[in-house]
Amino acid sequence: MAENPATEWFDPRRRRIAGFETSSAAELSNRLPIVLAKAREVAASLVHGAHGRRRAGTGDTFWQYRPFASGEATQRVDWRRSARSDQLFVREREWEAALNCFIWIDVTASMAFKSALGADFKIDRAAILALAAADVFVRGGERVGALGLSAPSAARDAMIRLSERFAQEASSGEAEKLPPTAPLPARSRALLISDFFCDVEALSQRLAGYSDAGARGALLMILDPAEEVFPFAGETLFRDPMGGRSFRAGQAGALREAYAGKLAEHQEALRDAARRAGFLFLVHHTDRPAAEAALAMLMGLGQGAEALRWA
């Protein structure tokens, strides 16, 4: 631990707050009806026009006709369809190998924070995005589960099942700051949502484990605007929601530049850790629309559930 308390404050892994709204992470269950309603709204805005996992592949469901290409086996020609035109056509079937998609959200105390600049508690926004993504994946034909908490399922009520799992984890008081070391099947996908104020090296090791198993995915960093712009000035008492020491700054505004530098350094380290594991890294602020983050996440991975189909 640094001797200079100001240096300790600059470490973004140990967030201090002062005069802003906080809530016990366990109270997430009390807000679930609102969280679910917002998640459904976000999901509905994303699935419009999406075709899920529809693509050519092995299966029994007809997908589309396409022109016959030179060099293909003639037995692939659909002669009945081709007889209606001067061109040969191939009958393609829809790909039917569903992916296993695992979602994890950070439900520790540092996520139960909301400033006057943010629209939601960070933990609520994380849950909204996680549940919306789950709904999109299931509608696209994929299986979804809570990482380390439940097996993947393609049930239509996956959103409700995951919300219950997340609420139970928050209420347990045993949640960890890092995603679990749960084994992931090859070609599975993991969506990790947190403020990632954690030890980057430890997180990197978890990601390496997922990558070595053949899994890929995304890290979505959720930040309250106050954690980015540092709007503090004058004498300010900063308290650590994770139970660490408090720190009193005589002139908090004088710390802004150094804090911004440390936060940028931390984000770059997270970005590098994600890149090494083959994961996407995105940052979302709670003053922005939730749909914006969900769309950026899914489009960054491709489009909808199809986005997660990396070879």
N, C-alpha and C positions, 0 to 999 in steps of 0.2 A: 504494500500500500504506500502511495506517495506521501512524503512528509508534508508537502504543501497542499492544503485542502483544496485550493483553486485548481491544481492539476488534477485532482481526483474528480472534481466537478466536470472537467473537460472531457472525461472519458464517457463517450456516449453509451457504453454498455451499462452504466449506472445512472439512469435518468433521475434528476431531481425536479420537483414541481413546486410551485408556490402560488397560492391563491386561485387555483383552478379547480374545476369540478372533477371529482373522482368518485368511483363507485366500486364496490366489491365485485370482483370477477364473478363470484357466485350468483350475483343478482342478474346475470344474463338470462337465467331461466324465467325471471319475472317479465322480461322484455321480449321473450320469444315470439308472441303473437305479432308484435310490430316488426320484429326482425324478419319473420317469415313473410309477412305481407310485402315488405320492401324487396326481399329476395325474389319473390314471385314476379314483382313488377320489373325488376332488372332482367330476370330470365326471359320474360315475355318479350322484352325489347330486343333480346339477342337472338332468339330462335326464329324470328320472323324472316322468312326467306332462306333460312339455313337448310341444308340437306343432310345434316348429321354425318354419319359415316358412309353415306352412299358413294360407292366407287366400284370399279370393275374388280371382279375376283371370283373365288370359288363360292358357290352357294346355289340355292334353288329358286331364288326370287328374281324375276325379270327386272332389269334396270333400264336398258336402252338398246336401240339399234345404232350401229356405226358402220361406216363404209369399210369394205374388205380392203386390207392392205396387201400389197404385193409381197410375196414371200411367206404368207400365212398358210397354214394347212387348209385345204379345200373343205375338209369335213366341218370346219367352223362356220361355213356359209349357211345362212338361213335361206333356203331356196324358195320357200313360200313367200317371204317378204321380198326377196330379190326379184321374183317373177312379176311384181307389180311395177317395176321400173327397169331402166337400162343399166342399173348399177348393182353390184353385189353388196349384200349387207351381212354383218355378223351380229348375232344376238348375244348381248352381254348380260351376265347375271351380276347381282349385287354382292359385294364383299360381305361376309357374314361372320368374320372373326372379331368378336368384340374385345376391346381393351379393358384391362383392369385399371381404374383411375382411383388413386388414394389422395385424400385431402386432409391436411392438418392445419389447425389454427392455434395460435398461441393464446392461452386463456390465463396467463399469469397476471399478477397485479399491475405490471407496467402497462398492460393493454387497457386497463380500466380507467382511462383518462380522457378528458375532453376539455378543451379550452373554449373561450368565447368565440374563437376563430373557426372551430370545427363544427361540423353538422351532426356528428355521431361520436359516441365513445369509440375508441379504436377497436375494442373487442366486438362491438356491435357491427361496425363496418366490415371487419374481418369475417364475421359470421354471415353477413348479407352476401358478400362476394363468394364465400365458400359454397353456400347453399344455392345461389344462382348458378354457379358453375356446375354443381352437381346435377341440377335440373336440366341444364343444357346437355350435359354428357349423357344422361339417361335418355333424353328425348332423341339423342343421336344414336342410341343403340348400345352405348357403353355400360359397363358395370362400375359402380362407385361405392367406395367405402371410406370410413374414417381411419386414417393411418394409425395403426397400433391399437385401434378400438373396435373395429368391426370389419367383417369380411365384405368384399365388394358384392354389390347386388344391382340388378337391373330393374328393381321394383319401382313402380311409378311414385311411390311415397318415399323415395330415397331422401328427398329434402327434409321431410319430417323426421325420419330415422336419424339422419345426421345431426339435426338440430338437437335432438334428445341426447345423443352421444356427447356433443360438445358441451351442453348444459351440465350433464352429469360430471364430466371431467372438470369443469370450472368449479362445481360445488364440492368436489372431493378435496380440494385444497392440496392436492398432490401433483399438480401439473408442473412440468419442467419447462425451462426456457428454450430447450432444444427439441427438435422433432425426434420421435422415438427411433430406436435402432431396429424396429420391426423389419423382418426380411420382406423384400419385395420380389414378386415374380419377374422373370425376364420380360422385357418389352412393356412392363407396366409403366404408368405415369404417376408422378407425385406433384401435387400442388401444395406449397408450403406458404402460409400467410402469417406474418408476425411483424413486430417493429424491429426485430432482429438486433435488439440491444443486448447482444450476447457475445461470448468469446468466439471470434471468427475462426480460429484454428479448430476449436471443438466442432463448430458447425461444418467446417470443411471436411472433417473426418467423417461426419454423418453423411454428407453428400457423396463423398468418395465411396462409402459403403453402398449407397443406392446405385451409383454409377457402375461399380464393379459387378453388381447383380444384373446389370442390363437395363436399369430403369432410367428414365429421363423426366424432366418436368420444369417447374418454374418456382422462383421465389418472388413473392409479392410483399414488399416492405410497406407497412401502413404507418404513416406519420400524421400526428396532429400538426397543423400549420405552426403552432407555437414552438414545436420542437425543431422546426426548420428556420424560422425567422428570429427566434430568441427575443421576444418583445419586452424583456425585463429591463427595468431601470431603477436606480436608487438602491436603498438598502432592501435586500430580499432574502428570505429564508427558503432554501431549497431542501425538500425532503425526499428521500429515496423510498418509493413505494414498495421496493423489494426488501425493505428492512435495514438498509445500510445507514451510515451516518448522515446527519443533517449538515448543511453547510450554509453559513450566513455570509452573504456578499455585501460589502459596504457600498460598492458602486457596480451593480450587476451589468449595467450597460457597457462597462469597460471590458467585460468578458466576451462580448458578442463576436468579435472578429476571430478570436482564438477558438471559441466554441464552433463557429462555422467551419473553420479549417479542420478541426478534429472530426466533425460529423462527416465532412466530405471525404476525409481519409478513411473513415470507417465504412462508408458506402462503397468506396472504390475497392476496399478489401473484400467486401461482400460480393461485389460484381466479379472480382477475380476468382473467388472461391466457386461461384456459380458457373463461371465460364469453364473452369478446369473440369467440373463434373458434367459438363454438357447441359447445364440448366440455364434457363432464361432468368434475368434479374430485372424487376420493375419496381418503381417507387410510386406510391399513391398517397395523396394528402386528403384528409377527411373533409376538407372544404370543397372538394371537387365531387361531381356526381359519381355515384357508385357504378352506374352503367359505363361510364368512361373508362374506369379501371378494368372492369370485366371485359369490355370490348378490346382494350389494348392487350390484355392478357391473352385472350383467345386468338386475336389476330396476330399477335406476336408468335404464337405457336402454330399459326396457319389460319384456320377458320373453323370455329366450333369444335366439335369432337374430332373432326378430320384433322384439325391442327395438331393433335397429339400423335399422329401416325408418322413418327420419325423412324426411318429404317434402322 
